[in-house]
Amino acid sequence: MVKEQKGRKMQQENKIALGILVGGVVALSLYWFLPTSSPKPIIKKVEQEQIILPKEGRVHHAKIPEVEAYLEQLSALMRRGEAVIPLGEEELESRSKRVQTFLLKNPQFLADTHHNKQLLHNDMMRILPALVGSIPERFQQQCKAHHCYEAQKYNFVTNTTTKALVDSDTLSLLSLERYPQMQPDISLRLTHIAQAIALASEDVKEALGKTPSFKDMTMANVRGTMKESPCQNTSHLCVAPTFSDHHAQKALWAVVDLTELRLAAAKWAGLGKTTTPACISERALQNRYIMKHFCQKDTLLKRNGWEISYRLTGSDGLEVHHVSFNGKPVLDSAKIVDWHVSYQEKGGESLDTSTQSYIEGRRVEFRKEEDGNYLFGYNDAMGCPLFSTSVVLAFNAPQIKPLPFGDGFMLTQDFRNPKWPMACNYRYENRFEFYNDGSFRVVGVNKGRGCGDHAIYRPVMRIDVNLGAEEKFYSATQEGWREWLVEGSEFVPTHTTPYPYKITSASDVTRGYKIEPNHGQFHDQSRGDNATLFVTHFHPNEGESDLLTLGSCCNLKEDGVERYVEDNESIDAKKIVLWYVPRIYNDSKKGEEYCWADSIVDDSGNIEVKVWPCTVGPKFIPLKGAE
């Protein structure tokens, strides 16, 4: 049965109109690459940092072969009445080729590729064996017996990602979902185009003081944004090839807008001091073992009365599901779907906000408060080492360890960039703590080092407690428990009560959990969660399977989950999902390090990696009667 996601009200279709003629897009794109004599870019200095802004109207000054070939292929497709650029041979094997051929002729898959008979530019982004975490429950058995593939397509005009699950043996479309205002991981071809645009940019060459090469770049397939540009709030498909200068302790982010096929902006940012050498040995990831045992099937763990199924996902990290304690259900699912990473201008407290600067003709607003200080960052996804374009990858297998105080155990997974702890490399830990009294805790750990020492990290936790099909959610007040009747969100209060929330069964309010936010009481040197909590009605297309990136890395007024909060949608006696988004500030000051890592020379004269982790996440404690 094919099911299309309801989507976020595809109202934008009515706004597409004639201005989005792809032929016009192609013609305009070709114009971008005609030679110009535009002046040098404007450079705004901010406390020894620079934002490189191509002057309004300036585009590439020279033709780029990779871009020209791409536009020629798009134009030829349109003339043939086709709208989807297929994946190239280098990204496909025999089964994925069959799947692509099938989908490019499937009316349901192609239904959003035209509007009022006008073709809309689409790209196939990936066709890979479906990971178990991305397969809906109803197709699990079929996909165990057959070879199921997941395909992703991106519509550049409507900013919509389509995901299709296909049985490659029977060539049948099992499920279809559309995600408006969300972007997928990009194809290898678009990664090469982003690299070519960054390398061809005179702005990048001038900023680096040399002509860079492919080996100088990292993270070319990582989506990035720049405030006040078309890339802000992910309205365009943007990535950020990064050039690190470890000697000067800074990195240049080249934000490439793949919707407009050009450099949107670039920014220098400090890396922070480090003694990590420019080249370090990369520990070989045990890819085949991890894929076979933890990505392509579930693992069952039984211990201390707990029964837990877990798996590694393509981009949602480690997921636990179908969790029970002493035979009673506890969790349908829990996982961390994203890490939002935002960077603050150095010296932000003394920024001169009297001078305006522009990106794409839009003014950049600098503020002394957090709303204006953070101009750039990433949305990080954690995933399997193969069949995933996440750059923070599973490092070795999941581990089962005792809790430090001996009252339970933890299931934990290490995700890291291969070159961590070098600057602009990240390391995260997903951890689930299970206690002997039936309590559990969902934990995110950031181990640095990132791209700067003035950063905010926001892990997006999705927690689906299993108390039956009908549940209730409450906040603690001075008058007693107040029930939430509709979807909503709020900043989690601190120190007002140990348990500001509880979730119960609708039919038995004595069965459920008190929720204890972290404010440093769990003996892990945490400085607290400072979290926002969202409560939504369960919908399968809102994270039941592997979820695409949510929201913007740098809009600190939104966490991305807002798209799932509907006005007046009831949660009274409904299946409920909790989204918990902590906010962590890193620190590199000596003696106060937090969310940080560095390489130091130890007493024996050898390099030693020092980590100052930050640990966040709430604890769920079983109710004892009518609490």
Buried (B, 14 or more C-beta within 10 A) or exposed (E): EBEBBEBBEEEBBEEBEEEBBBEEBBEEBBEBBEEBEBEEBBBBEBEEBBBBBBEEEBBBBEEBEBBEEBBEBBBEBBEEEBBBBBBEEEBBEEBBBBBBEBBBEBEEBBEBBBBEEBBBBBBBBBBBBBBBBBBBEEBEEBBEEBBBBBBBBBBBBBBBBBBBBBBBEEEBBBBBBBBBBBBBBBBBBBBBBBBBBBBBBBBBBBBBEEEBEEEBBBBBBBBBBBBBBBBBBBBBBBBBBBBBBBEEBBBBBBBBBBBBBBBBBBBBBBBBEBEBEEEBEEEEBBBEEBBEBBBBEBBEBEEEBBBBBBBBBBBBBBBBBBBBBEEEBBBBBBBBBBBBBBBBBBBBEEBEEEEEBBBBEEEBEBEEEBEBBBBBBBBBBBBBBBBBBBBBBBBBBBEBEEBEEEBBBBBBBBBBBBBBBBBBBBBBBBBBBBBBEBBBBBBBBBBBBBBBBBBBBBBBBBBBBBBBEEBBBBBBEEEEBEEBEBBBBEEBBBEEBBBBBBBBBBEEBEBBBBBBBBBEEBEBEBBBBBBBBBBBBBBBBBBBBBBBBBBBBBBBEBBBBBBBBBEEBEBBBBBBBBBBBBBBBBBBEEEEBBBBBBBEEEEEEEEEBEBBBBBBBBBBBBBEEEB
